[in-house]
């Protein structure tokens, strides 16, 4: 397998990043929000469960 030089890979990912920057930032924000709300919901359920148990 031929390996591409690191600089061309870097250039390619830079172009890609610029092209998709706004879109990926939006989806990352949505994903982060979903993860955060899921985590807080789990924590609430987990801690209220342990409080009720004891």
LOKE-371477 format. One record per atom (N, C-alpha, C): x, y, z; residue number from 1; atom name; residue in three letters. Coordinates in nm, 3 decimals, decimal comma. Example, Ala and Ser with C-alpha at 12.3 -4.5 7.8 and 13.67 -1.06 7.14 Angstrom:
2
<site><east>1,319</east><north>-0,569</north><up>0,780</up><seq>1</seq><atom>N</atom><type>ala</type></site>
<site><east>1,230</east><north>-0,450</north><up>0,780</up><seq>1</seq><atom>CA</atom><type>ala</type></site>
<site><east>1,320</east><north>-0,330</north><up>0,780</up><seq>1</seq><atom>C</atom><type>ala</type></site>
<site><east>1,285</east><north>-0,225</north><up>0,708</up><seq>2</seq><atom>N</atom><type>ser</type></site>
<site><east>1,367</east><north>-0,106</north><up>0,714</up><seq>2</seq><atom>CA</atom><type>ser</type></site>
<site><east>1,290</east><north>0,003</north><up>0,787</up><seq>2</seq><atom>C</atom><type>ser</type></site>
This chain:
54
<site><east>0,084</east><north>-0,121</north><up>0,000</up><seq>1</seq><atom>N</atom><type>unk</type></site>
<site><east>0,000</east><north>0,000</north><up>0,000</up><seq>1</seq><atom>CA</atom><type>unk</type></site>
<site><east>0,086</east><north>0,125</north><up>0,000</up><seq>1</seq><atom>C</atom><type>unk</type></site>
<site><east>0,059</east><north>0,214</north><up>-0,091</up><seq>2</seq><atom>N</atom><type>unk</type></site>
<site><east>0,134</east><north>0,340</north><up>-0,095</up><seq>2</seq><atom>CA</atom><type>unk</type></site>
<site><east>0,079</east><north>0,437</north><up>0,007</up><seq>2</seq><atom>C</atom><type>unk</type></site>
<site><east>0,167</east><north>0,502</north><up>0,077</up><seq>3</seq><atom>N</atom><type>unk</type></site>
<site><east>0,123</east><north>0,599</north><up>0,178</up><seq>3</seq><atom>CA</atom><type>unk</type></site>
<site><east>0,129</east><north>0,739</north><up>0,120</up><seq>3</seq><atom>C</atom><type>unk</type></site>
<site><east>0,025</east><north>0,817</north><up>0,142</up><seq>4</seq><atom>N</atom><type>unk</type></site>
<site><east>0,026</east><north>0,956</north><up>0,098</up><seq>4</seq><atom>CA</atom><type>unk</type></site>
<site><east>0,115</east><north>1,036</north><up>0,191</up><seq>4</seq><atom>C</atom><type>unk</type></site>
<site><east>0,188</east><north>1,133</north><up>0,136</up><seq>5</seq><atom>N</atom><type>unk</type></site>
<site><east>0,268</east><north>1,217</north><up>0,225</up><seq>5</seq><atom>CA</atom><type>unk</type></site>
<site><east>0,180</east><north>1,290</north><up>0,326</up><seq>5</seq><atom>C</atom><type>unk</type></site>
<site><east>0,235</east><north>1,308</north><up>0,444</up><seq>6</seq><atom>N</atom><type>unk</type></site>
<site><east>0,158</east><north>1,366</north><up>0,552</up><seq>6</seq><atom>CA</atom><type>unk</type></site>
<site><east>0,102</east><north>1,503</north><up>0,516</up><seq>6</seq><atom>C</atom><type>unk</type></site>
<site><east>0,182</east><north>1,582</north><up>0,443</up><seq>7</seq><atom>N</atom><type>unk</type></site>
<site><east>0,139</east><north>1,719</north><up>0,410</up><seq>7</seq><atom>CA</atom><type>unk</type></site>
<site><east>0,014</east><north>1,719</north><up>0,323</up><seq>7</seq><atom>C</atom><type>unk</type></site>
<site><east>0,005</east><north>1,625</north><up>0,227</up><seq>8</seq><atom>N</atom><type>unk</type></site>
<site><east>-0,113</east><north>1,622</north><up>0,141</up><seq>8</seq><atom>CA</atom><type>unk</type></site>
<site><east>-0,236</east><north>1,577</north><up>0,219</up><seq>8</seq><atom>C</atom><type>unk</type></site>
<site><east>-0,216</east><north>1,485</north><up>0,312</up><seq>9</seq><atom>N</atom><type>unk</type></site>
<site><east>-0,327</east><north>1,443</north><up>0,398</up><seq>9</seq><atom>CA</atom><type>unk</type></site>
<site><east>-0,374</east><north>1,561</north><up>0,482</up><seq>9</seq><atom>C</atom><type>unk</type></site>
<site><east>-0,278</east><north>1,638</north><up>0,533</up><seq>10</seq><atom>N</atom><type>unk</type></site>
<site><east>-0,309</east><north>1,755</north><up>0,614</up><seq>10</seq><atom>CA</atom><type>unk</type></site>
<site><east>-0,386</east><north>1,858</north><up>0,532</up><seq>10</seq><atom>C</atom><type>unk</type></site>
<site><east>-0,339</east><north>1,885</north><up>0,409</up><seq>11</seq><atom>N</atom><type>unk</type></site>
<site><east>-0,408</east><north>1,980</north><up>0,321</up><seq>11</seq><atom>CA</atom><type>unk</type></site>
<site><east>-0,550</east><north>1,933</north><up>0,294</up><seq>11</seq><atom>C</atom><type>unk</type></site>
<site><east>-0,565</east><north>1,805</north><up>0,266</up><seq>12</seq><atom>N</atom><type>unk</type></site>
<site><east>-0,696</east><north>1,750</north><up>0,236</up><seq>12</seq><atom>CA</atom><type>unk</type></site>
<site><east>-0,791</east><north>1,766</north><up>0,354</up><seq>12</seq><atom>C</atom><type>unk</type></site>
<site><east>-0,744</east><north>1,735</north><up>0,473</up><seq>13</seq><atom>N</atom><type>unk</type></site>
<site><east>-0,832</east><north>1,747</north><up>0,589</up><seq>13</seq><atom>CA</atom><type>unk</type></site>
<site><east>-0,863</east><north>1,892</north><up>0,620</up><seq>13</seq><atom>C</atom><type>unk</type></site>
<site><east>-0,770</east><north>1,982</north><up>0,590</up><seq>14</seq><atom>N</atom><type>unk</type></site>
<site><east>-0,798</east><north>2,125</north><up>0,608</up><seq>14</seq><atom>CA</atom><type>unk</type></site>
<site><east>-0,910</east><north>2,170</north><up>0,515</up><seq>14</seq><atom>C</atom><type>unk</type></site>
<site><east>-0,902</east><north>2,130</north><up>0,388</up><seq>15</seq><atom>N</atom><type>unk</type></site>
<site><east>-1,007</east><north>2,166</north><up>0,291</up><seq>15</seq><atom>CA</atom><type>unk</type></site>
<site><east>-1,140</east><north>2,107</north><up>0,335</up><seq>15</seq><atom>C</atom><type>unk</type></site>
<site><east>-1,136</east><north>1,982</north><up>0,376</up><seq>16</seq><atom>N</atom><type>unk</type></site>
<site><east>-1,257</east><north>1,914</north><up>0,422</up><seq>16</seq><atom>CA</atom><type>unk</type></site>
<site><east>-1,317</east><north>1,985</north><up>0,542</up><seq>16</seq><atom>C</atom><type>unk</type></site>
<site><east>-1,231</east><north>2,021</north><up>0,637</up><seq>17</seq><atom>N</atom><type>unk</type></site>
<site><east>-1,277</east><north>2,085</north><up>0,759</up><seq>17</seq><atom>CA</atom><type>unk</type></site>
<site><east>-1,345</east><north>2,217</north><up>0,727</up><seq>17</seq><atom>C</atom><type>unk</type></site>
<site><east>-1,284</east><north>2,295</north><up>0,636</up><seq>18</seq><atom>N</atom><type>unk</type></site>
<site><east>-1,344</east><north>2,424</north><up>0,600</up><seq>18</seq><atom>CA</atom><type>unk</type></site>
<site><east>-1,478</east><north>2,406</north><up>0,532</up><seq>18</seq><atom>C</atom><type>unk</type></site>
<site><east>-1,488</east><north>2,304</north><up>0,447</up><seq>19</seq><atom>N</atom><type>unk</type></site>
<site><east>-1,612</east><north>2,281</north><up>0,373</up><seq>19</seq><atom>CA</atom><type>unk</type></site>
<site><east>-1,725</east><north>2,240</north><up>0,466</up><seq>19</seq><atom>C</atom><type>unk</type></site>
<site><east>-1,692</east><north>2,162</north><up>0,568</up><seq>20</seq><atom>N</atom><type>unk</type></site>
<site><east>-1,796</east><north>2,106</north><up>0,654</up><seq>20</seq><atom>CA</atom><type>unk</type></site>
<site><east>-1,803</east><north>2,173</north><up>0,790</up><seq>20</seq><atom>C</atom><type>unk</type></site>
<site><east>-1,727</east><north>2,281</north><up>0,808</up><seq>21</seq><atom>N</atom><type>unk</type></site>
<site><east>-1,713</east><north>2,340</north><up>0,941</up><seq>21</seq><atom>CA</atom><type>unk</type></site>
<site><east>-1,847</east><north>2,375</north><up>1,004</up><seq>21</seq><atom>C</atom><type>unk</type></site>
<site><east>-1,925</east><north>2,458</north><up>0,935</up><seq>22</seq><atom>N</atom><type>unk</type></site>
<site><east>-2,051</east><north>2,504</north><up>0,995</up><seq>22</seq><atom>CA</atom><type>unk</type></site>
<site><east>-2,146</east><north>2,387</north><up>1,020</up><seq>22</seq><atom>C</atom><type>unk</type></site>
<site><east>-2,152</east><north>2,295</north><up>0,924</up><seq>23</seq><atom>N</atom><type>unk</type></site>
<site><east>-2,244</east><north>2,181</north><up>0,939</up><seq>23</seq><atom>CA</atom><type>unk</type></site>
<site><east>-2,203</east><north>2,094</north><up>1,057</up><seq>23</seq><atom>C</atom><type>unk</type></site>
<site><east>-2,074</east><north>2,061</north><up>1,067</up><seq>24</seq><atom>N</atom><type>unk</type></site>
<site><east>-2,031</east><north>1,971</north><up>1,174</up><seq>24</seq><atom>CA</atom><type>unk</type></site>
<site><east>-2,040</east><north>2,039</north><up>1,309</up><seq>24</seq><atom>C</atom><type>unk</type></site>
<site><east>-2,019</east><north>2,171</north><up>1,313</up><seq>25</seq><atom>N</atom><type>unk</type></site>
<site><east>-2,035</east><north>2,241</north><up>1,441</up><seq>25</seq><atom>CA</atom><type>unk</type></site>
<site><east>-2,179</east><north>2,232</north><up>1,488</up><seq>25</seq><atom>C</atom><type>unk</type></site>
<site><east>-2,273</east><north>2,247</north><up>1,395</up><seq>26</seq><atom>N</atom><type>unk</type></site>
<site><east>-2,414</east><north>2,237</north><up>1,431</up><seq>26</seq><atom>CA</atom><type>unk</type></site>
<site><east>-2,449</east><north>2,098</north><up>1,482</up><seq>26</seq><atom>C</atom><type>unk</type></site>
<site><east>-2,407</east><north>1,996</north><up>1,408</up><seq>27</seq><atom>N</atom><type>unk</type></site>
<site><east>-2,442</east><north>1,860</north><up>1,450</up><seq>27</seq><atom>CA</atom><type>unk</type></site>
<site><east>-2,369</east><north>1,822</north><up>1,577</up><seq>27</seq><atom>C</atom><type>unk</type></site>
<site><east>-2,247</east><north>1,874</north><up>1,595</up><seq>28</seq><atom>N</atom><type>unk</type></site>
<site><east>-2,175</east><north>1,847</north><up>1,719</up><seq>28</seq><atom>CA</atom><type>unk</type></site>
<site><east>-2,249</east><north>1,909</north><up>1,837</up><seq>28</seq><atom>C</atom><type>unk</type></site>
<site><east>-2,301</east><north>2,029</north><up>1,818</up><seq>29</seq><atom>N</atom><type>unk</type></site>
<site><east>-2,377</east><north>2,097</north><up>1,922</up><seq>29</seq><atom>CA</atom><type>unk</type></site>
<site><east>-2,501</east><north>2,015</north><up>1,958</up><seq>29</seq><atom>C</atom><type>unk</type></site>
<site><east>-2,572</east><north>1,967</north><up>1,855</up><seq>30</seq><atom>N</atom><type>unk</type></site>
<site><east>-2,691</east><north>1,886</north><up>1,879</up><seq>30</seq><atom>CA</atom><type>unk</type></site>
<site><east>-2,656</east><north>1,758</north><up>1,953</up><seq>30</seq><atom>C</atom><type>unk</type></site>
<site><east>-2,549</east><north>1,693</north><up>1,909</up><seq>31</seq><atom>N</atom><type>unk</type></site>
<site><east>-2,506</east><north>1,568</north><up>1,972</up><seq>31</seq><atom>CA</atom><type>unk</type></site>
<site><east>-2,468</east><north>1,591</north><up>2,116</up><seq>31</seq><atom>C</atom><type>unk</type></site>
<site><east>-2,395</east><north>1,700</north><up>2,141</up><seq>32</seq><atom>N</atom><type>unk</type></site>
<site><east>-2,352</east><north>1,732</north><up>2,276</up><seq>32</seq><atom>CA</atom><type>unk</type></site>
<site><east>-2,473</east><north>1,759</north><up>2,365</up><seq>32</seq><atom>C</atom><type>unk</type></site>
<site><east>-2,570</east><north>1,833</north><up>2,312</up><seq>33</seq><atom>N</atom><type>unk</type></site>
<site><east>-2,692</east><north>1,861</north><up>2,389</up><seq>33</seq><atom>CA</atom><type>unk</type></site>
<site><east>-2,765</east><north>1,732</north><up>2,423</up><seq>33</seq><atom>C</atom><type>unk</type></site>
<site><east>-2,779</east><north>1,645</north><up>2,323</up><seq>34</seq><atom>N</atom><type>unk</type></site>
<site><east>-2,848</east><north>1,517</north><up>2,346</up><seq>34</seq><atom>CA</atom><type>unk</type></site>
<site><east>-2,776</east><north>1,437</north><up>2,453</up><seq>34</seq><atom>C</atom><type>unk</type></site>
<site><east>-2,644</east><north>1,430</north><up>2,441</up><seq>35</seq><atom>N</atom><type>unk</type></site>
<site><east>-2,565</east><north>1,353</north><up>2,537</up><seq>35</seq><atom>CA</atom><type>unk</type></site>
<site><east>-2,578</east><north>1,412</north><up>2,677</up><seq>35</seq><atom>C</atom><type>unk</type></site>
<site><east>-2,575</east><north>1,544</north><up>2,685</up><seq>36</seq><atom>N</atom><type>unk</type></site>
<site><east>-2,582</east><north>1,609</north><up>2,816</up><seq>36</seq><atom>CA</atom><type>unk</type></site>
<site><east>-2,718</east><north>1,585</north><up>2,880</up><seq>36</seq><atom>C</atom><type>unk</type></site>
<site><east>-2,825</east><north>1,597</north><up>2,803</up><seq>37</seq><atom>N</atom><type>unk</type></site>
<site><east>-2,958</east><north>1,577</north><up>2,862</up><seq>37</seq><atom>CA</atom><type>unk</type></site>
<site><east>-2,978</east><north>1,431</north><up>2,899</up><seq>37</seq><atom>C</atom><type>unk</type></site>
<site><east>-2,924</east><north>1,340</north><up>2,818</up><seq>38</seq><atom>N</atom><type>unk</type></site>
<site><east>-2,935</east><north>1,198</north><up>2,852</up><seq>38</seq><atom>CA</atom><type>unk</type></site>
<site><east>-2,858</east><north>1,168</north><up>2,980</up><seq>38</seq><atom>C</atom><type>unk</type></site>
<site><east>-2,740</east><north>1,228</north><up>2,992</up><seq>39</seq><atom>N</atom><type>unk</type></site>
<site><east>-2,658</east><north>1,205</north><up>3,111</up><seq>39</seq><atom>CA</atom><type>unk</type></site>
<site><east>-2,726</east><north>1,260</north><up>3,235</up><seq>39</seq><atom>C</atom><type>unk</type></site>
<site><east>-2,782</east><north>1,381</north><up>3,224</up><seq>40</seq><atom>N</atom><type>unk</type></site>
<site><east>-2,846</east><north>1,439</north><up>3,342</up><seq>40</seq><atom>CA</atom><type>unk</type></site>
<site><east>-2,972</east><north>1,362</north><up>3,379</up><seq>40</seq><atom>C</atom><type>unk</type></site>
<site><east>-3,045</east><north>1,315</north><up>3,278</up><seq>41</seq><atom>N</atom><type>unk</type></site>
<site><east>-3,163</east><north>1,233</north><up>3,306</up><seq>41</seq><atom>CA</atom><type>unk</type></site>
<site><east>-3,124</east><north>1,105</north><up>3,377</up><seq>41</seq><atom>C</atom><type>unk</type></site>
<site><east>-3,016</east><north>1,041</north><up>3,331</up><seq>42</seq><atom>N</atom><type>unk</type></site>
<site><east>-2,968</east><north>0,918</north><up>3,394</up><seq>42</seq><atom>CA</atom><type>unk</type></site>
<site><east>-2,923</east><north>0,946</north><up>3,537</up><seq>42</seq><atom>C</atom><type>unk</type></site>
<site><east>-2,850</east><north>1,056</north><up>3,555</up><seq>43</seq><atom>N</atom><type>unk</type></site>
<site><east>-2,802</east><north>1,090</north><up>3,689</up><seq>43</seq><atom>CA</atom><type>unk</type></site>
<site><east>-2,918</east><north>1,114</north><up>3,784</up><seq>43</seq><atom>C</atom><type>unk</type></site>
<site><east>-3,018</east><north>1,189</north><up>3,737</up><seq>44</seq><atom>N</atom><type>unk</type></site>
<site><east>-3,135</east><north>1,215</north><up>3,821</up><seq>44</seq><atom>CA</atom><type>unk</type></site>
<site><east>-3,201</east><north>1,084</north><up>3,862</up><seq>44</seq><atom>C</atom><type>unk</type></site>
<site><east>-3,224</east><north>0,997</north><up>3,764</up><seq>45</seq><atom>N</atom><type>unk</type></site>
<site><east>-3,286</east><north>0,869</north><up>3,792</up><seq>45</seq><atom>CA</atom><type>unk</type></site>
<site><east>-3,200</east><north>0,784</north><up>3,884</up><seq>45</seq><atom>C</atom><type>unk</type></site>
<site><east>-3,070</east><north>0,784</north><up>3,859</up><seq>46</seq><atom>N</atom><type>unk</type></site>
<site><east>-2,978</east><north>0,703</north><up>3,938</up><seq>46</seq><atom>CA</atom><type>unk</type></site>
<site><east>-2,975</east><north>0,750</north><up>4,083</up><seq>46</seq><atom>C</atom><type>unk</type></site>
<site><east>-2,962</east><north>0,882</north><up>4,101</up><seq>47</seq><atom>N</atom><type>unk</type></site>
<site><east>-2,949</east><north>0,933</north><up>4,238</up><seq>47</seq><atom>CA</atom><type>unk</type></site>
<site><east>-3,081</east><north>0,931</north><up>4,312</up><seq>47</seq><atom>C</atom><type>unk</type></site>
<site><east>-3,191</east><north>0,959</north><up>4,243</up><seq>48</seq><atom>N</atom><type>unk</type></site>
<site><east>-3,320</east><north>0,951</north><up>4,313</up><seq>48</seq><atom>CA</atom><type>unk</type></site>
<site><east>-3,348</east><north>0,805</north><up>4,351</up><seq>48</seq><atom>C</atom><type>unk</type></site>
<site><east>-3,304</east><north>0,712</north><up>4,266</up><seq>49</seq><atom>N</atom><type>unk</type></site>
<site><east>-3,319</east><north>0,570</north><up>4,298</up><seq>49</seq><atom>CA</atom><type>unk</type></site>
<site><east>-3,240</east><north>0,532</north><up>4,421</up><seq>49</seq><atom>C</atom><type>unk</type></site>
<site><east>-3,115</east><north>0,578</north><up>4,430</up><seq>50</seq><atom>N</atom><type>unk</type></site>
<site><east>-3,032</east><north>0,541</north><up>4,545</up><seq>50</seq><atom>CA</atom><type>unk</type></site>
<site><east>-3,082</east><north>0,610</north><up>4,672</up><seq>50</seq><atom>C</atom><type>unk</type></site>
<site><east>-3,136</east><north>0,730</north><up>4,658</up><seq>51</seq><atom>N</atom><type>unk</type></site>
<site><east>-3,189</east><north>0,799</north><up>4,776</up><seq>51</seq><atom>CA</atom><type>unk</type></site>
<site><east>-3,312</east><north>0,724</north><up>4,827</up><seq>51</seq><atom>C</atom><type>unk</type></site>
<site><east>-3,399</east><north>0,681</north><up>4,734</up><seq>52</seq><atom>N</atom><type>unk</type></site>
<site><east>-3,518</east><north>0,607</north><up>4,776</up><seq>52</seq><atom>CA</atom><type>unk</type></site>
<site><east>-3,481</east><north>0,473</north><up>4,839</up><seq>52</seq><atom>C</atom><type>unk</type></site>
<site><east>-3,376</east><north>0,409</north><up>4,788</up><seq>53</seq><atom>N</atom><type>unk</type></site>
<site><east>-3,336</east><north>0,279</north><up>4,840</up><seq>53</seq><atom>CA</atom><type>unk</type></site>
<site><east>-3,287</east><north>0,288</north><up>4,984</up><seq>53</seq><atom>C</atom><type>unk</type></site>
<site><east>-3,213</east><north>0,394</north><up>5,016</up><seq>54</seq><atom>N</atom><type>unk</type></site>
<site><east>-3,150</east><north>0,400</north><up>5,148</up><seq>54</seq><atom>CA</atom><type>unk</type></site>
<site><east>-3,243</east><north>0,454</north><up>5,256</up><seq>54</seq><atom>C</atom><type>unk</type></site>
